Amino acid sequence: MAAVLCSISTAQSIQQNDVILGLGRSDVTTSIQVIRGPREEVGGEFEAAFWDEPFIQSVSLDNLNGLSHNPKGNLLGVNFGAGSDTGGSVFNLATTDTVISDQLIGDTLGLGGSGVSVSRLGGLSISPDNAKIAVMGYDTGRVLVYDYVAGNALGAGASLSGARQTSSMLSQFDTQGTAWLDSNRVLAFNADGRIHEINAATMESRTLASVSTGGGGEVNRSEFTDIEYNPTVSPYVYATYGGFDRDLGESISSLYVLDADNLSLIKSVDLSDSMETFREVSLDADGNLMASQFIGTLEVDPIIELIPDVTDPANLEDNSSIDWHIPTIERASFSGLDVALGLPIELTTKGDFDGNGVLNAIDIDLLTAAVNGADDDPKFDVNDDGAINNEDRRVWVVDLRQTYFGDANMDSVFDDVDFVDVFIAGKYLTGNFAGWADGDWDGNRLFDDQDIVAAFIDGGYLKGERPSAAAVPEPSAIVLMLLGALSLVRRR
């Protein structure tokens, strides 16, 4: 859908610390707004409304060119959806040039992939490498991930593909937020207080932590959660819960500050008296947390709250939010927001211990050394259970590297070539130190019979990378020969 609403110059369009406010309204002239101003009481003022796409609620600037929430990147916006039968949709919105256009790039009806159930949508977030987005299904309670190709910041050229969703469900019929721990792992904040981690490739999920919201499907509440993590600004994860208890007639607004390494709770802050119920939150470049909120009918009711300097949890106090923006035109009870940053992203991949940007044999050897007592750095606790052991090796191989025990050359398949490579290395049954590429797959730093047993138990031999190759194959001649050799060696 093309639009020409407000001429926007590349110099004066979106600036650092501008707040993009999605009101989800039918009025195209004010549905998406830019709010600008100093971080002080009632400091935010309406700057412009550049777009004419209605009903956009959850919004996020992408990370174009390695800049977090790039002011000159692409603005993605989610139309929550008119009903459960039509579902929500995702738009690419321009941030530069004199003609503002918008482009529908994904929905739950097949645009962007057919691997998801029809659902209204919320909780938009974009991966640090700008290659994936995550949203929450309101009707299904499932986390959805799409592969994302960025547009040209002119409202064109973006696309979504590979739509996929979790099999497990969060709470249904609540708008719940997502964030990215890194470019492979999504966080989702369940209204019942559980915080889930989702592998963006396999869509497997697990519960990492839980906080006390008092919410979820068992209570009669209208609920809204969000979660924010941006290490370019703060080392902490921020989870917010907003609820209105229909039985008690009470509003609840809670902020939870969490350790990004293990999601342990550092501080819980009650903001129920200083603001209305939370909607979406976003960090600004100065470490303030900006929050959209439920808004009443009075003209003095604010829609954006400021929670100052959340980077120091020790200074956070209950009911310390500040009214930042009081709308003078369009008002909405359900809103989303994002803050323009433009800060360089230092891309880090979990399990990349040598920092070269690739998960390789060096990394698994460093992890194996840590498991054997050489290093107790928490970075080696890749499954975040508080211990460094062989379960971390399994998670590294299976979940992070997404390969098989036995894949000696790290080409993501376990085949005859791997056996040739490890026997050429000449460490088999010598008692000499061996690394992953030498055949040490069980982590005892030797290459012996147990490594071959461990590899075959894992079950990846000749499966390849494609599901169509998942059938168990007949043993090849080289493997039969190797097994025979093992038998002879053992008899001696």
N, C-alpha and C positions, 0 to 999 in steps of 0.2 A: 504494500500500500504506500504510494508516494505521498509526500506531504511538503507543503511550503507554508510554514507557520510564522516563524520569526527568523529573520536573517541573522546568521551567526558567523562571526569572523573567527579565523583561527587564533587571533590574538586575544579575543575577549570571550571565548566560548566557555569552557569549563576550566576552572583554576584549582590549584591545590587547596584542599580543605573545604571546597564547595560541597554542599550536601545535595545529593540528588534524591528527591522525594517522590515516590510513586503513590498516588492517592487511589488508584483503582476506580476512577470515576468515568462516567460516560462523556463528560464535558472535555472534548479533545483539546481545548485551548488552555486548560489548567491541570490536566490529569497528571502530568509529569513536570515537576518544577525544579529549578535550581535555587537553593537558599544559600545566602552568603552573609558573613558577618563575623565580628570578633566573638571569642568564646567568653561571653559574659551574659548576665541575665538579660533576656529578651534582646540578645545581640544579633540573632538571625533574621534577615529580611529577605523577602521575595526578590529575586534577581531577574528571572526570565522563565518562560515556558517555551522551549524550542520545538517540542514535538507535538504531533497530533494523533498519536495512537491511544485510543481509549482503554480503560480498564487495566492499565499496567500497575501492578502493585509491588512485587518483589523486584528489585533492580540491583545491578552490579556492573561497574566498569571492569573491563577485562584487563589482563596483564600484558598487553601488546608491547613487544620489544623489550621484554624483561623488566617492565616498570609496573609495580604493584598498583592496581586500581588506577590505571593510566588516564589522566585527564584528556589525553588526545588519542585514547584507544577507542574501543567499541563499547557502547552501553548496551547491555543485555537487559531485557525486561520480561517479566512473566505476567501474562494475563491469567488470572486465577481460574477463570472458566465460568461459563453460565450455568452448567449443570454437570452431573456425574455421567451423563450419556455423551456429552461432547468433550469434556475434559479441558485442561488448560493448554496454553501454548506459549512459545518462547519467541521473542522478537529481537532482532539486531537493530539498534538505533544509532544514528550518526552522531558524532561529537564535533566534527569539523566541516568546513566548507560553508557556502552560503545557502545551499539548498539542503534542508533536513529531510532525509528519507528514512523509511523504516522497512524492514524485511522480515516476514514470517519465516523462521528457520526450523522450527520443531514443534511437535505436539505429541499427544498420546494416541493418535489415530493412524500413525504410520509415517508421518513426515519426520525424518531423523531415525527411522528404524521401527520395526514392528515387534520388538522384544519386550514391550511394556504393556501393562493393562491401562485401560482408559481411566483417567482420574483428573480431577482438578489439581492444580499445582501451586506450590509455594516454596520458600526456603532456598532460593537460588544461591549458588556459590560457584566459583571458577577456580580450577587448579592452578597452582603457582606457575607451571610451565605453559599455561594458556592452551592446553590441549584437550581439556575435558571440562564439563560442567556437571553439577549435581543439583537436583531438585527433589522435593518431597511430594509424594502423592497424598493428597488430602483424603480422598475416598478410600484408597487402598492401604494407606499406612506404610508404603514401601519407599525406599530410597531409589531414585532413578539416576543413572549416569549416561551421558551422551558424549561421544567424541566430538571435539569442537575444532573447526578451522576458522581462524579469526578473519574478520572482514577488513576493509581498508579504511575504517573510521569514517567512511562516507555513507554508511548505511547499506552497503552492498558487499557481496562476495563472501559473507560468512555462511557456514553450514554446520549442521549437526548430523551425526550418523551413529550407527552402532548402539542404538538405544537398548538398555538392559536395566534390570531391577533386582532388588533383593528378593529372596524367597520368604524370608522372615518379615514380620510386620511390626511396626511401631504402633502407637495409638492411632486409630482411625478417627477421621472427622475433627482433627485438630491441625492447625497450621504449625509445622515444626521446622526448625532450622537445620542447615548443614554448613560445614566448613571443611577445609582441607588441611590435614596435618602435614602432608607433603603431596607430591604430584601423583601418588598412587593410593593414598588412604583418605577416605572421607569420614568425617565425624557427623553424627546425627544426634540431636538432643530430643529424647522422648519426653512427652508431657508427664510421664510417670516418674521422671528423674533419672532414668538410665541414659548413659551416653554410649553410643555404639560406634564401632569402627568398621568401615566397609572397605574391602579390597576392591578397587575400581576396575580391576580386570576380571576377577572371578565372581564378584558381587557376594562373596562370603562375608558374613558379619559376625561380630562378637561384641559382648558388653565389656567395656573397659572400666567403667566407673558408674557410680550412682550417687545422686544427691537427693535431698529430701524436699520435694516440691509439694507433696500432699495431693498431687494430681493424678491424672490417668483416667482410664475408662470406667473406674468404679465410682467416680465422684460426679456430681451434677454441676459441672463447670464449663464455661467457655474458656478455652486455653490457647495459648500462643507461645511458642518457644523460639529462641534463636541461639546461635553459637558463633563465636567470632575468634579466629586465630590468625594473627598476622605478625610473624616474627620480625618483619622489617620495622615494626613499631614497638612491640612488647613481647616478652618471652612467655606470657601467660595466655591461657585459653579462658574466654569469658562466655559463660552460659547464662541466658536470661529466661525467666519464666514469668508470664503474665496470665493471670486467671481471674475470672469473675465467678464467685460461688453463688449460684442461683438460689440455693436454699437459705444461705445466710445473708445474701445481699452485700457481700464484701468483695473488695478487689485485693488481689495479691500481686506484688511486683518484687521479684527476687533476683539478685545478681550473684552468681557463683564464680569465684576466681579459682582457676585450676592450674596445677603444674603441667606444662606441656609434655614433660618426659614420661609421666606415669598417670596423669589426670587425677592425682590426689587433690583433695579440696584444701585450698589455702585459706580462703575466706568466703563467708556468706554474708551478703549485705541485703537488708530489708529496706526497700524503697517504696513501700506501699502507701505511706502518708505523703511523700513528697512528689509523687507522680501517679498518673493513671496506669492501667495495665500495659506492660511491654508489648511492642510489636517487633520491629527489627532493629538491630544494633550494628554499628560500624565504628572502628577506631579512626580518629583523624591523625594527621602527621605529628601532632604534638602529644599524643598519648591520652587524649580525651575520648570518652565513649559517647557517641551520639546515638540517641534512641528515639524511634518513632513510638507513639503511644496512642491508646484509645482516646478519642476526643469527644467531649460532650457537646451540648447545643449552645452553650454560652459563648459570646464573642470573645471573651477573655481567656477561653480555654486554650492552652498550648498544645501543639501537636508534636514538637520535637523537644526532648529533654537533653541536657548536657550533664554528664557525670565526669567531673574534672579529674585529670591525671590518675587514671586507673593503673598506670604502670608501677605504682608503689602501693601494693595492697594494704600495707600497714596504715596508710593514711585514709583509707576508705571508711566512711561512717554510714550508719543507717540514715535513711531519709536525707541524703546529701545531694540529690539531683537538683538541677536548676532549670527553670523554664527558659528555653532558648528561642523558640520560634512560635509566635501566635499568628495563625493564618488570618489574612484579611479578605481572602476570596474563597477558594474552594476548601471544604472541610470533609473529612472522611474518618469513619471509625476504624477501618482497616487500611493500613498503610505500610509501605516498605521504604527503606532508604539505603544509600551507600555514600561514602565519602571519597572524593577524589584525592589521590595521594601522589602518584608518580615517583615513588621511591624504588631504587634498584632492588631487585630480588636476588638473594644469594640462594640459588637452587641447590638443595641438598637432598640426597636420596638415602633413605634409611637403609643401613647395611653397607653403605659405600664407605668403608673404614679408611681407605687410602685417599679418598677425596678426588678421584679422577673422573667422577661422573658415571662410572660403569660398575655394575656388580660383577666381579670376576673372581678367579681362583685366588688371587691375593687376598681379597676380602674374606673369603671363607677360611683361608689359612690363618688370618689374623683372629677370626672368631674362634677357630679351633684352639689356638694358643690360649685365648682368654678362658675358654671352657676348661682347659687343662691347668689353669691357675696363673697364667702369665700376666693377666691384666684384669683388674676389677672395675674398669671404666663402665659406668652405666650404659654407655652407647652400645655395648655388646649385649645388653639385655633386650634383644629385639622384639621379644613377645611381651615385654613390660610386666613380668610377673614377679620382679624383685630378685630373681636368681639368674646366674649365667651358667647354663648347662646345655646338654645335648638337645633339649627341646628348642633352644635358640638356633642351633644348627639346622634342625628340621624346618623351623619357620623360615629361616634364611633361604634354604634350598627350595622349599615348596611354595611359600607364599610371596617372598620378596623377589628371588631370582626366577621363580616359576619354571624350574627345570626339575631334573631327576637326580637322585643319587646314582652315580655312575657316569654322569655327563662330564668326563674329565676335561674335555676341551672347551666346555662352556659354550656350545653352539645351540643349546636348548633342546637337544635330543640325546638320547642314550642309545648308541648303536655300536657296530663293529669297530668303527674308527676309534672310539674311546678305548676299547680293549687293545687295539694295536698300539695306541699312544702310550698307555701305561706300561705295557710290557717292553716297549722300546726304551722307556725310561729306566728299566732295569732294577727297580727297587723291590720286586716281589720276593718275599720270604728272605730278604737279606738282613733284616733287622736294622737297616739304616733308616734314618729319618725320611719320611715321605710326606708330601703335601697332597692337596686335592688332585692336581694335575698328574701326580705320580701314582695315584690309586688309593690314597687314604680317604675313603668315603665314610668310614665309621667314626673317625675322629680320634683314633689312638696314635696317630702320627707314624704309623707303619702301613705297609701294603702287604696284606696277608689274606688268607681265605675268608676271614670275616667281612672284609670289604666287599668281596664279590657276593657273599650272601646278603649283605645289607642292600646292595644295589638291586638284586633280583627281588628281594622282599618288597622294595619300594614299587616295583611293578612297571617301570617305565621303559623297559627294553624294547626297542623298535616301535614304540608307539608314535614317535614323531611329535609334531606340534599340533596336528590337526585331529579333531574328534573322529574324523572318518577313518583314521589309522589306529583307532583305539583297540581293535580286536587283538587278542593275544596271538602272536605269530608263532610259526614253527621255529625252533632254534636253528640258527644259521650254522654253516659248517665250522666257522671259526669258533663259535661258542661251544659247540660240541667238542671240538678239539681242546679248548681250554678246560672244560669240565673234566675231560678225560685226563688231561695233564695234572689237574688238581688231585684226581683219584690216585694217580701213580705216585705223586709226591707224598701223599698221606700214607700210602702203603709202605714207602721206604722209611 
